Amino acid sequence: MKKSTRTPARRTRLRNDTRSLLRSRPLQGVLAVVAGLQVVAVAGGGAPQTPRTAPGLVRQAMAAPAVIQDPAAVARAPVKTAAKPAAAKKTKADTKLAQAEALAARYRKRGYRVSPALARQIHAAATANRIDPTVAFGLVRTESGFKNSATSPVGAVGLTQLMPSTARFIRRGVTRSDLRNPEVNLSIGFRYLRGLIEKYDGDTELALTAYNRGPGTVDRVLKRGGDPDNGYADMVLGRGKAHR
């Protein structure tokens, strides 16, 4: 039998190196995995696996990446969210454009000049204010015939025929010239209609009547038990004689 050629000093260095490796993070991760496998095996009714010898684990730990992560680093790591497919966004936009164009085409057949750009503006302002686009197109046709230059005898301006004083209740500081901007006019006009729809508990026809006659007049008629309907809502919704 051969005697060991290791000197006491060499054996001490080996023990120190082994302890250092056993305290290393990669080896701790490997030991944690081995212990977990043994627990799973016992819980599942199988025999626990015999752990490898320390030198074998040391060699594996030196080659394997660390499996224990720094909690702070994990917390700082950005969370990746699934991006919406570009095709889905494009489909939604295409659907809105198609709806706007279909409504515009309906009025073009009847002789109204509704450009694709104006159709998109009406549709966008309507959906932004939760107005049915069909109602929105009907209101613009009834009020101005899709003419931004329209002005009523009493001074109502633009596509939705807004009085400047009424428009200022919706947007402070707006001017008559501002109301010649189609986007501004549509935005304020449909926001005003949305407010009336909410005032009358979702009754769009009553809100349209108030848009035309004024909410004060409608309220007085309702208070005395009358019917404020004057046919305006039917015209906007395509049921009036002027719309046939």
C-alpha positions in Angstrom: 0.0 0.0 0.0 1.4 3.4 -1.1 1.8 6.1 1.4 0.1 9.4 0.8 2.6 11.8 -0.8 0.5 14.9 0.4 2.3 16.9 3.0 0.4 18.5 5.9 0.7 22.0 4.3 -0.6 20.7 1.0 -3.5 19.0 2.7 -4.3 22.3 4.6 -4.3 24.2 1.3 -6.6 21.7 -0.3 -9.0 21.9 2.7 -9.0 25.7 2.4 -9.6 25.7 -1.3 -12.4 23.2 -0.8 -14.0 25.4 1.9 -13.7 28.5 -0.4 -15.4 26.7 -3.2 -18.1 25.3 -1.0 -18.9 28.9 0.1 -19.0 30.1 -3.5 -22.4 31.2 -5.0 -22.3 28.7 -8.0 -21.8 25.7 -5.7 -24.5 26.9 -3.3 -26.9 27.0 -6.3 -25.9 23.5 -7.3 -26.3 22.2 -3.7 -29.7 23.9 -3.5 -30.8 22.1 -6.7 -29.6 18.7 -5.5 -31.4 19.2 -2.2 -34.6 20.2 -4.0 -34.4 17.1 -6.3 -34.1 14.9 -3.2 -37.1 16.5 -1.6 -39.2 16.0 -4.7 -38.1 12.4 -5.1 -39.0 11.6 -1.5 -42.4 13.4 -1.7 -43.2 11.5 -4.9 -42.5 8.2 -3.3 -39.2 7.6 -5.1 -35.9 6.9 -3.5 -33.7 9.9 -2.8 -30.8 10.2 -5.2 -27.3 9.9 -3.8 -25.6 13.2 -3.9 -22.3 13.4 -5.8 -19.1 13.7 -3.9 -17.8 17.1 -2.9 -15.0 17.1 -5.6 -17.6 16.3 -8.3 -19.9 19.1 -7.1 -16.9 21.4 -7.0 -16.0 20.6 -10.6 -19.7 21.1 -11.7 -20.0 24.4 -9.8 -16.9 25.7 -11.5 -18.4 25.0 -14.9 -22.0 26.0 -14.2 -23.4 29.6 -14.1 -24.7 31.0 -10.8 -28.4 30.2 -10.2 -29.0 32.5 -7.3 -29.9 36.0 -8.4 -29.5 39.2 -6.6 -33.0 40.2 -5.4 -32.2 43.9 -6.0 -31.1 43.1 -9.6 -34.3 41.2 -10.2 -36.3 44.2 -8.9 -34.5 46.6 -11.1 -34.9 44.4 -14.2 -37.4 45.9 -16.7 -40.7 44.1 -17.1 -41.3 43.1 -20.7 -44.8 43.5 -21.9 -46.2 42.0 -25.0 -46.5 44.7 -27.7 -49.7 44.9 -29.6 -49.3 43.5 -33.1 -49.0 46.3 -35.7 -51.5 44.5 -37.8 -54.1 44.8 -35.1 -53.6 48.5 -34.8 -53.8 48.9 -38.6 -57.0 46.9 -38.8 -58.7 49.1 -36.2 -57.6 52.3 -38.0 -58.7 50.8 -41.3 -62.1 50.0 -39.8 -62.6 53.6 -38.6 -61.6 54.9 -42.0 -64.0 52.5 -43.7 -66.9 53.6 -41.5 -66.2 57.3 -42.1 -66.0 56.7 -45.8 -69.2 54.7 -45.9 -71.2 57.4 -44.1 -69.7 60.1 -46.4 -70.6 58.1 -49.5 -74.2 57.9 -48.3 -74.4 61.7 -48.3 -72.4 62.1 -51.5 -75.1 60.1 -53.4 -77.5 62.8 -52.3 -75.4 65.6 -53.6 -73.5 66.7 -50.5 -69.8 67.5 -50.8 -68.1 65.5 -48.1 -64.4 65.1 -48.6 -62.5 62.1 -47.2 -60.6 64.5 -44.9 -63.9 66.0 -43.5 -65.4 62.5 -43.1 -62.4 61.5 -41.0 -62.6 64.6 -38.9 -66.3 64.1 -38.2 -65.9 60.4 -37.3 -62.8 61.1 -35.1 -64.6 64.0 -33.2 -67.7 61.8 -32.7 -65.9 58.8 -31.3 -63.8 61.0 -29.1 -67.0 62.4 -27.5 -68.8 59.0 -27.5 -71.3 60.2 -30.1 -72.7 57.7 -32.6 -71.0 58.6 -35.9 -74.4 58.2 -37.7 -75.9 60.8 -35.4 -72.8 63.1 -35.9 -73.0 63.0 -39.7 -76.7 63.6 -39.5 -76.2 66.6 -37.2 -73.6 68.2 -39.5 -75.8 67.7 -42.5 -78.8 69.2 -40.8 -76.9 72.2 -39.4 -74.6 73.2 -42.2 -74.9 70.8 -45.2 -71.3 69.9 -44.5 -70.3 73.5 -45.3 -67.7 75.0 -42.9 -68.6 78.5 -44.2 -72.2 78.3 -43.1 -73.5 81.1 -40.8 -77.0 81.4 -39.5 -79.0 84.6 -39.4 -78.6 84.7 -35.6 -74.8 84.2 -35.9 -74.3 80.5 -35.4 -71.0 79.4 -37.0 -69.5 76.5 -38.9 -70.2 72.8 -39.4 -72.2 72.3 -36.1 -73.6 75.9 -36.1 -72.3 77.0 -32.7 -73.1 80.3 -31.2 -69.8 81.8 -29.9 -71.4 82.4 -26.5 -72.4 78.7 -26.2 -69.0 77.5 -27.4 -67.3 79.5 -24.7 -69.2 77.5 -22.1 -67.5 74.4 -23.5 -64.1 76.0 -24.2 -63.2 79.2 -22.5 -61.7 81.9 -24.7 -62.7 80.4 -28.1 -63.3 83.0 -30.7 -65.6 83.2 -33.8 -62.6 82.7 -36.1 -61.6 79.6 -34.0 -65.0 78.1 -34.8 -64.1 78.3 -38.5 -61.6 75.6 -37.8 -63.4 72.3 -38.6 -61.6 70.3 -35.9 -62.4 72.9 -33.2 -66.0 73.3 -34.3 -66.7 69.6 -34.4 -64.9 68.9 -31.1 -66.9 71.6 -29.3 -70.2 70.9 -31.0 -70.1 67.1 -30.2 -68.9 67.8 -26.7 -71.9 70.0 -26.2 -74.2 67.3 -27.6 -72.5 64.7 -25.3 -73.3 67.0 -22.3 -77.0 67.2 -23.3 -77.2 63.4 -23.7 -75.9 63.0 -20.2 -78.3 65.8 -18.9 -81.3 63.9 -20.3 -80.2 60.5 -19.0 -79.0 59.1 -22.4 -82.1 60.2 -24.4 -80.4 61.2 -27.7 -83.6 62.4 -29.3 -84.4 64.8 -26.4 -80.7 65.9 -26.4 -80.9 66.7 -30.1 -84.1 68.7 -29.6 -82.3 70.7 -26.8 -79.4 71.2 -29.2 -81.7 72.9 -31.6 -84.2 74.7 -29.3 -81.9 75.2 -26.3 -82.0 73.2 -23.0 -83.8 76.1 -21.2 -86.8 75.9 -23.6 -86.9 72.1 -23.5 -86.8 72.1 -19.7 -89.7 74.6 -19.5 -91.8 72.6 -21.9 -91.1 69.4 -20.0 -91.9 71.0 -16.6 -95.4 71.9 -17.7 -95.9 68.4 -19.0 -95.6 69.3 -22.7 -93.7 67.6 -25.6 -90.7 69.7 -26.8 -90.3 67.7 -30.0 -90.2 69.9 -33.1 -89.0 67.4 -35.7 -85.4 68.3 -35.5 -84.3 64.9 -34.0 -86.1 63.1 -36.8 -84.2 65.2 -39.4 -80.8 64.4 -37.8 -81.7 60.7 -37.5 -82.9 60.5 -41.1 -86.6 60.3 -40.4 -87.6 63.8 -41.3 -89.1 65.0 -44.7 -86.1 67.1 -45.4 -83.9 64.0 -45.2 -85.8 62.0 -47.8 
